[in-house]
Amino acid sequence: MKFKIPVTVKQLCFLLFAFSLHIAIAQVPQKFSFQAVVRSSSNQLITNQQVGVRLSIVQGSASGSSVFTERHTPTTNGNGLATLEIGSGTNISGSFAAINWASGSYFVKVETDPAGGTNYSISGTSQLLSVPYALYSITTGGSSNGWGLTGNAGTNANTNFIGTTDNNDLVFKRNSLKVGSIGSETTHFGNNTFTAANTGVWNSAFGAFSLSKNTSGSYNTGLGFRSMQNNTEGTSNTGLGVQALMTNIDGNNNTAIGVNAMILNQSGDKNVAIGAQSLYNNTTGSENVALGFEALASNTYRSGLVAVGYRALYSNSTGSDNTASGYSALQANTTGYQNTAYGSQALYNNIGGYANTAIGTDALLIIKEGQYNVAVGYNVLSKAVAGYSNTAVGQSSLKEFVTGTDNTAFGALTLSSLTSGSNNTAIGFGALFSQTSGSNNVAVGKNAVVPLTTGSNQVRIGNTDVTYAGVQKAWTITSDRNWKSNIETCNLGVDFINKLHPVSYTRKNEESKKTEYGLIAQELEIALNAAGAKNNGIISKGDDGMYGVRYNDLLAPMIKAIQEQQLIIEQQKIAIEKLNKQMAALENQR
């Protein structure tokens, strides 16, 4: 085996040397292997030519005193490479074997004569960056069979090793103090590891003060400064990181990875904390999972919590049965329970709200005290500060909502402008998107909206693009007396009907251009106003100025008109009969 020691040679005139030293020490020979590539001043290789080389070992500095000098006349090969061995040339001064390699630093001085003589025209000096240890060992009274302080070469993995040959522990010391050992049941490295009387087995401690107070705990692993320092009886714990599980005393089956992870845990069991300061304040809580920086950092005794992500459930103190996954999910929660948050900042500000579910970035971001809310999608219910039993599924659904209850929004942007209100239902992309307030509104279909954006108790099925609507059976209109008040006989009859202007038309969005029949809402409004029925439910007008007609309400005026006509018919019938009798009497008088 060879050690390679680089040496740099400075070009002085005609030649450029590039070389490396090789130290062959398997049998501790008194020489170095040396190679040099010889080039001319024009960077051309000098091949198959003898050159003169004078080598010196210089002590202390590049300009120090030579302790050994010798001469070589190697011949370069076809690649310009000259090979020789320092220590085997023609001796000029000093003894190679007498060099005390332990005495300071050494340098190699190389002088060359391109013509092969002793007129050395090139000189360069470089430090030996690695001491030939086998020679070092011999000159300092050591043995070539021992391990060196600066490395070893020529070892045999089958026979060379560091360790013991009996059933005793391998002990490591620093300043005559024990700092580590490898035993049959325990392994530890670091100052003050396992300083207490220890009866535990299968423990491993790496780092200063790691498991330093362990007495009977077993199957523990502490890696890092003060990791599991106070553990005495705890079993099957793993603490990886500076001060991980530092104050654990008798907690079992905990895993803490990261700086200060579970640092204050004393007796909590079966916790998993991965991330710096995760489960930081936990003392007795059990069966918690915290993954991420400061995840569940404030929890002290609650159990069964899951937090995954940066500061997920960071502030949780007494809340129970919460699950948070995502950056700062449920970060502010302190007493809320049975909450589930998946997504960056989902349920971020929740403090005492319970039984909420938020899935998606910023879902239920601001709410603090709400309950039974479900938000699925980006920015869903993100501005709600209170409320309960609201359900929103789809990007930005109910995103402006502040307070209210029992709203349901399915589809992106559904009820996206609503700030307050209850019992609204929107199904379909953008359904009720323009509704800002109001309650008990229903809209089904893409961008389906009701006429009044601040009104209540409105229903819309389909958007303005719908060209067909049908049901298997006719609609039933509620008409029970108990639903009505101010019941009066209809005052709209034949005079009103005669003022109506029935028309045929085609709808602009109807591709088939089929003819439809009906009324023009604006004309109907004029007729109603003229009949003294200005306050009516037949005509509706949305915030966009578009009219609608409730044709069902025209049935009563039509019946009234028929009744009025029938009365006229009956009166005319009586009059006709009377005239017929008079005519008959006149005929009889002739």
C-alpha angles and dihedrals in degrees: 000000000000134000115215116219115186117220124188120214121200116226111236106172130327109002137055119209125201113179148149134207123231121196115205108196107153088111095021097246118188095242147070126228110237131188132181135182111217121211133173124241087266089057093254118143117249102221134188092000133124116242132186118237129183115192126193133184106220123195129217102002142002089272095040129118121292114241095182136018131179140167131232134182105196124172119230119234129227089285094051092254119147118195127196142142124245106227097033101071131096105297116236101170141345131017122276092203092052095059110121101217091187092064107089130295127326135209134198116228114200123195122179141193111199090201093060097249134098099273093110108197100166124060133174137161130205133175121250097241093190123043115225094248100196089058089043090055094051096047092050095049096262129132126253087224093063131085115264127229093230101041140292138244136192092038125160115218090209096057109015119077146131112244146064132303095208136056094274127113119263105239129200123199138190120197087353091302122116111252101164148359141187112217137167092262107014135047125186139163129182141058114304096003114152093000094152125080098276128201097162120111138216093023124148124197126181120175138040113306091001109157086346094152099040112136110163105353115122140194092028127144122199120180119174141038109315092351108165089351097158099039111129108157105004115124136206095009126147121202117179117175140039108316093351108166087353098158098036109133110170105349114132138211095010124150119201122174121176141043109312092353107165088349094159099041112128110164107355114129137210096010125150119204121173117173137050111300093356110158084004097162098035110128108159105000115122140200094021124146120207121174117175142038109316092348108168087355095154099045112116111170111353118114138206096038124144122200123171120177142036108325092344108173086357096159099038109135109154103000114119138201093020124149122196128175122173142045108321092343109172087354096155097041112126110156104005116116142196091026124146121200126177118175141042109313092350108167086357098162100034109132110164104357116122142201092020124145122203123176118176140039111309092357108161086354100164106027114118110174107017125122141201092019122146121199122175121177142034115315093356115161085347096151099042111124097178141359139101142231093023118147123196126171121178138048113309094351110159087358095149093043114127108170139355142092144252098015119152124200124174118180138037114301093005111156085353094152098043112119101173138005142092141237095024120149124198123174122180137037109313094355109167088357092151097048109116100175141350137093141248095023120149128199127170122187141040110315090348109166136176121234100254117052092199097035132103139222096033128142129200127176114190133356133263091280094066112115100175135038123173145159130198092241132025119276116260114223116208108244108157115146089233090066093055141071136180090038111188136160112272111263094197114091143135095330090056093044091050090057093057120102111214112202141181121224146153124239117243092228094047107105093192090054092217116176116253129190130218145090136301106246095217091053091047089052090055091050092049093049090050090051091053094253099117093136099062140135095221094084121054126183124194129216086258091061095248117138131223133191126215096211092185089072091060090067093080095052089047092052089046090051092050090049091050091049090047090053089051089049092051091048091048090048091055090047092050092048089051091050091047090054091049091050091048091052091051091051091052092053093061 
